[in-house]
Amino acid sequence: MNIDEIIKKEKLKNTPFSILLSLKDKFDDNEILDEICNHFEFGSQDLFFESLKKFLIRYGESLSLGNGQAMADQIKRNNKKAEESIIMTWGRPAFIVRDNKINFPLNFDNVWQQRFKKFEHNVCNAIPNVGRIEIKKHPNSNWIGTGWLIKGSNIIVTNRHVAQKFASLQSNLSFGINRNYRGEELEVFIDFKEEHLPKDLKQFDSINSEIFTFKITRIIHINENDEPDLALLEVSNNNPYGKKLPIGLEIANYHSNAKDTVFVIGYPAYTDENQVKIYDFIFKDIYNVKRLSPGEIYPSSAAEYIYEHECSTWYGNSGSPIIDLHTGKVVGIHYAGANQELNRIKSNWAVRSTYLIELLQELKIFF
């Protein structure tokens, strides 16, 4: 029985069927909705929460997190939390990346997994080109966002508001790296790894990171505050471990259509805000590491150079590439999101790749 048949058959009140109707309104993706109907019992309140509890426990244990029971207890008899948990774990997941591949939870053979397998080449090619931007000698932060490498270059793309944490327009009217309160120039790097490791491999965490870390050598450009939220950085071609830069990501010179399937790669960061509890459904208390989040993209009425997208992101994803699943090309650069409570699904905004191409051409940068 698919979702339309269930809705026609049942009267919708403040029951699991109202959750189902809400999910239909939010997703508009029949494949995912039909899978939800096959995995969760919407016949009664008790059956629904029991099926949801079993799923969350299995989902948590498959990631070696062990907090599925706590999640289930948190949402008991709470339709809003139940709806959010389904959206975030099933419809808009944020998969952990391990060894430059998506680490799918065990027994999580759903639509997204099948879609990614079909375009596995595009996904695996994209992952190594995205890194965490880190700072040494900064008084408050050791990392501040996400960046990615343009194909055939040593240019990193990120957001203006990320770059402004460590760089600015200097007195000689060129962009430069700032100094700390001791007068020392900050040291900025991009780490193309920073993956989540199982507990038995935690001792290799620092080695895992350093090998794929490259120094930012120059600030090429930072857009003005009234311009699209972009910045360009120059990165060293090699690092002390003898590693060379990855191949880079290709920039799309076309506009995406409404509801095109995309994915975001980046580093959702932990914050101490109350809102972070909402996102425990998806991030499971694992933050600051590389993740891949699928979703859909839409033109925005805000401006012609802006997209909206529905991939799950959080603080730290600033600068993440929005990648077309079917082509593997970057169609946008994520820069902001809105509180989920105010939207159908969490809305995010990205600068279109076509604007980035125009900016590179204006700066006479060839790639």
QUINORFEN-V277239 format. One record per residue. N is the residue number from 1. RES is the residue in one letter. SS is DSSP state (H for helix, E for strand, L for the rest). PSI is psi as a letter, one per 40 degrees, with the letter a starting at -180 (none if undefined). OMEGA is omega in degrees with one decimal (* if undefined). Layout:
# QUINORFEN-V277239
N;RES;SS;PSI;OMEGA / N;RES;SS;PSI;OMEGA
This chain:
# QUINORFEN-V277239
1;M;L;h;179.7 / 2;N;L;i;-172.3 / 3;I;H;d;-179.4 / 4;D;H;d;179.2 / 5;E;H;d;179.1 / 6;I;H;d;-177.1 / 7;I;H;d;178.4 / 8;K;H;d;-174.3 / 9;K;H;d;-171.7 / 10;E;L;i;172.5 / 11;K;L;h;-176.4 / 12;L;L;h;174.3 / 13;K;L;a;176.0 / 14;N;L;g;-174.9 / 15;T;L;i;174.5 / 16;P;H;d;179.1 / 17;F;H;d;175.4 / 18;S;H;d;174.7 / 19;I;H;d;-179.8 / 20;L;H;d;178.7 / 21;L;H;d;178.6 / 22;S;H;d;178.0 / 23;L;H;d;178.3 / 24;K;H;d;179.9 / 25;D;H;d;-174.0 / 26;K;H;d;-172.8 / 27;F;H;d;-175.0 / 28;D;L;f;-179.0 / 29;D;L;g;-171.2 / 30;N;H;d;179.2 / 31;E;H;d;179.5 / 32;I;H;d;-178.6 / 33;L;H;d;178.4 / 34;D;H;d;176.7 / 35;E;H;d;177.7 / 36;I;H;d;179.1 / 37;C;H;d;-179.3 / 38;N;H;e;-174.8 / 39;H;H;e;-178.5 / 40;F;L;i;-179.2 / 41;E;L;h;-179.4 / 42;F;L;e;-175.4 / 43;G;L;d;179.1 / 44;S;L;i;-179.5 / 45;Q;H;d;-177.4 / 46;D;H;d;179.9 / 47;L;H;d;-179.1 / 48;F;H;d;-176.8 / 49;F;H;d;176.1 / 50;E;H;d;178.4 / 51;S;H;d;178.3 / 52;L;H;d;179.1 / 53;K;H;d;-180.0 / 54;K;H;d;179.8 / 55;F;H;d;-176.9 / 56;L;H;d;177.9 / 57;I;H;d;179.2 / 58;R;H;d;-179.4 / 59;Y;H;d;179.4 / 60;G;H;d;-178.9 / 61;E;H;d;-179.5 / 62;S;H;d;176.3 / 63;L;L;e;-179.8 / 64;S;L;f;-178.3 / 65;L;L;d;175.4 / 66;G;L;e;-178.3 / 67;N;L;e;179.4 / 68;G;H;d;178.9 / 69;Q;H;d;178.9 / 70;A;H;d;178.2 / 71;M;H;d;-179.3 / 72;A;H;d;178.9 / 73;D;H;d;-177.2 / 74;Q;H;d;-174.7 / 75;I;H;e;-176.0 / 76;K;L;h;178.8 / 77;R;L;f;178.5 / 78;N;L;g;-173.7 / 79;N;H;d;-179.0 / 80;K;H;d;178.2 / 81;K;H;d;178.9 / 82;A;H;d;178.8 / 83;E;H;d;179.6 / 84;E;H;d;-177.5 / 85;S;H;d;178.7 / 86;I;H;d;178.4 / 87;I;H;d;-170.9 / 88;M;H;d;-178.8 / 89;T;H;d;-174.7 / 90;W;H;d;-173.6 / 91;G;H;d;-178.4 / 92;R;L;g;-177.4 / 93;P;L;i;173.6 / 94;A;E;g;-173.1 / 95;F;E;h;171.6 / 96;I;E;i;175.2 / 97;V;E;h;177.5 / 98;R;E;h;-179.0 / 99;D;L;f;179.1 / 100;N;L;f;176.0 / 101;K;E;i;175.9 / 102;I;E;h;177.9 / 103;N;L;g;-178.5 / 104;F;L;h;174.5 / 105;P;L;i;177.2 / 106;L;L;i;178.9 / 107;N;L;f;178.8 / 108;F;L;f;-175.9 / 109;D;L;g;-176.6 / 110;N;L;a;-175.5 / 111;V;H;d;-176.9 / 112;W;H;d;179.4 / 113;Q;H;d;178.9 / 114;Q;H;d;179.3 / 115;R;H;d;179.8 / 116;F;H;d;177.8 / 117;K;H;d;-179.3 / 118;K;H;d;-179.7 / 119;F;L;f;-175.6 / 120;E;H;d;-179.1 / 121;H;H;d;179.9 / 122;N;H;d;-178.2 / 123;V;H;d;-177.4 / 124;C;H;d;177.0 / 125;N;H;d;-175.0 / 126;A;H;d;-169.7 / 127;I;H;d;-174.9 / 128;P;L;e;-174.6 / 129;N;L;e;-178.7 / 130;V;E;h;-176.2 / 131;G;E;i;178.0 / 132;R;E;h;-179.1 / 133;I;E;h;-172.3 / 134;E;E;i;-177.5 / 135;I;E;h;170.6 / 136;K;E;i;179.8 / 137;K;L;e;176.5 / 138;H;L;h;-175.7 / 139;P;L;d;-172.7 / 140;N;L;d;-171.8 / 141;S;L;i;169.4 / 142;N;L;e;168.4 / 143;W;E;i;-169.4 / 144;I;E;e;178.9 / 145;G;E;a;-176.3 / 146;T;E;i;173.8 / 147;G;E;i;179.6 / 148;W;E;i;-172.5 / 149;L;E;h;175.0 / 150;I;E;h;-177.9 / 151;K;L;h;176.2 / 152;G;L;f;-177.5 / 153;S;L;i;169.5 / 154;N;L;f;-178.1 / 155;I;E;h;177.0 / 156;I;E;h;176.3 / 157;V;E;h;173.4 / 158;T;E;a;178.5 / 159;N;L;i;173.5 / 160;R;H;d;-175.4 / 161;H;H;e;172.0 / 162;V;H;d;-178.1 / 163;A;H;d;-178.2 / 164;Q;L;e;175.3 / 165;K;L;d;-176.1 / 166;F;L;e;-175.7 / 167;A;E;i;-179.9 / 168;S;E;i;173.7 / 169;L;E;h;-175.1 / 170;Q;L;i;-176.6 / 171;S;L;d;178.6 / 172;N;L;e;176.9 / 173;L;L;f;170.4 / 174;S;L;i;-179.3 / 175;F;E;i;-179.6 / 176;G;E;i;179.2 / 177;I;E;h;-176.5 / 178;N;L;i;175.1 / 179;R;E;i;176.9 / 180;N;L;a;-175.0 / 181;Y;L;e;175.6 / 182;R;L;e;-178.1 / 183;G;L;e;-179.8 / 184;E;L;h;177.2 / 185;E;E;h;177.9 / 186;L;L;i;175.9 / 187;E;E;h;-173.7 / 188;V;E;h;-177.2 / 189;F;E;i;167.5 / 190;I;E;h;-178.5 / 191;D;E;h;-175.4 / 192;F;L;e;-179.0 / 193;K;L;c;-178.1 / 194;E;L;f;177.8 / 195;E;L;i;175.4 / 196;H;L;h;-179.6 / 197;L;L;i;173.1 / 198;P;L;i;-176.1 / 199;K;H;d;-176.7 / 200;D;H;e;178.3 / 201;L;H;e;-176.2 / 202;K;H;d;-178.0 / 203;Q;H;e;179.6 / 204;F;H;e;-173.3 / 205;D;H;d;-177.3 / 206;S;H;d;177.6 / 207;I;H;d;179.8 / 208;N;H;d;-176.6 / 209;S;H;d;-172.4 / 210;E;H;d;-175.1 / 211;I;L;d;-175.4 / 212;F;L;f;179.8 / 213;T;E;h;-178.4 / 214;F;E;i;-175.3 / 215;K;E;h;170.9 / 216;I;E;h;-173.0 / 217;T;E;d;-176.7 / 218;R;E;i;172.5 / 219;I;E;h;-177.0 / 220;I;E;d;-174.6 / 221;H;E;i;171.2 / 222;I;E;h;179.9 / 223;N;L;i;174.3 / 224;E;L;i;-177.0 / 225;N;L;d;178.9 / 226;D;L;e;177.9 / 227;E;L;i;177.5 / 228;P;L;i;-169.2 / 229;D;L;g;-177.8 / 230;L;L;i;171.9 / 231;A;E;i;-179.6 / 232;L;E;h;-177.9 / 233;L;E;i;174.5 / 234;E;E;h;-177.6 / 235;V;E;i;177.8 / 236;S;L;i;-178.9 / 237;N;L;d;-177.7 / 238;N;E;i;174.0 / 239;N;L;i;-176.0 / 240;P;L;e;180.0 / 241;Y;L;e;178.2 / 242;G;L;e;178.9 / 243;K;L;i;174.3 / 244;K;E;i;178.8 / 245;L;L;i;172.6 / 246;P;L;i;-172.3 / 247;I;L;d;179.4 / 248;G;L;i;-178.3 / 249;L;E;i;178.4 / 250;E;L;h;-178.8 / 251;I;E;h;179.7 / 252;A;L;h;177.8 / 253;N;L;f;-179.9 / 254;Y;L;i;177.1 / 255;H;L;h;176.0 / 256;S;L;i;176.2 / 257;N;L;i;178.9 / 258;A;L;h;177.4 / 259;K;L;e;171.6 / 260;D;E;i;179.4 / 261;T;E;h;-178.5 / 262;V;E;i;171.0 / 263;F;E;i;-180.0 / 264;V;E;h;173.1 / 265;I;E;h;-179.2 / 266;G;E;a;-170.4 / 267;Y;L;g;176.2 / 268;P;L;h;-172.7 / 269;A;L;i;174.8 / 270;Y;L;h;170.8 / 271;T;L;i;-179.6 / 272;D;L;e;179.0 / 273;E;L;i;178.5 / 274;N;H;d;-178.0 / 275;Q;H;d;-176.2 / 276;V;H;d;179.7 / 277;K;H;d;176.3 / 278;I;L;d;-173.5 / 279;Y;L;e;173.5 / 280;D;H;d;177.5 / 281;F;H;d;-175.8 / 282;I;H;d;-175.7 / 283;F;H;e;174.0 / 284;K;L;f;178.4 / 285;D;L;e;175.8 / 286;I;L;h;-177.1 / 287;Y;L;i;171.8 / 288;N;L;e;179.3 / 289;V;L;i;-174.4 / 290;K;L;h;177.1 / 291;R;E;i;175.4 / 292;L;E;h;-174.8 / 293;S;E;h;178.5 / 294;P;E;i;177.3 / 295;G;E;a;-179.7 / 296;E;E;i;-177.4 / 297;I;E;i;-177.0 / 298;Y;E;i;168.4 / 299;P;E;i;-178.9 / 300;S;L;i;175.9 / 301;S;L;e;-177.7 / 302;A;L;d;-179.5 / 303;A;L;i;-176.4 / 304;E;L;e;-178.8 / 305;Y;L;e;-177.0 / 306;I;E;i;168.4 / 307;Y;E;i;163.5 / 308;E;E;i;176.3 / 309;H;E;i;-173.2 / 310;E;L;e;177.0 / 311;C;L;i;-179.3 / 312;S;L;h;-179.4 / 313;T;L;i;178.3 / 314;W;L;a;174.5 / 315;Y;L;h;-177.8 / 316;G;L;d;176.3 / 317;N;L;e;-179.9 / 318;S;L;h;-178.0 / 319;G;L;e;-177.6 / 320;S;L;i;174.6 / 321;P;E;i;170.3 / 322;I;E;h;-169.4 / 323;I;E;h;176.8 / 324;D;E;h;-177.1 / 325;L;L;d;-173.4 / 326;H;L;d;-177.8 / 327;T;L;d;-176.5 / 328;G;L;e;-177.9 / 329;K;L;i;178.7 / 330;V;E;h;179.5 / 331;V;E;e;-179.8 / 332;G;E;i;178.3 / 333;I;E;h;-178.6 / 334;H;E;h;177.5 / 335;Y;E;e;-178.5 / 336;A;E;i;176.1 / 337;G;E;i;-179.5 / 338;A;L;i;178.3 / 339;N;L;h;-177.6 / 340;Q;H;d;-176.3 / 341;E;H;d;-175.6 / 342;L;H;e;-171.1 / 343;N;L;i;174.5 / 344;R;L;d;169.1 / 345;I;L;i;-179.6 / 346;K;L;h;179.3 / 347;S;L;h;177.0 / 348;N;E;i;179.2 / 349;W;E;i;-179.1 / 350;A;E;i;173.7 / 351;V;E;h;-179.2 / 352;R;E;i;179.5 / 353;S;H;d;-179.5 / 354;T;H;d;174.8 / 355;Y;H;d;178.2 / 356;L;H;d;178.1 / 357;I;H;d;178.6 / 358;E;H;d;179.1 / 359;L;H;d;178.8 / 360;L;H;d;178.2 / 361;Q;H;d;178.9 / 362;E;H;d;179.2 / 363;L;L;e;-180.0 / 364;K;L;f;175.7 / 365;I;L;h;-178.1 / 366;F;L;h;-176.0 / 367;F;L;none;*
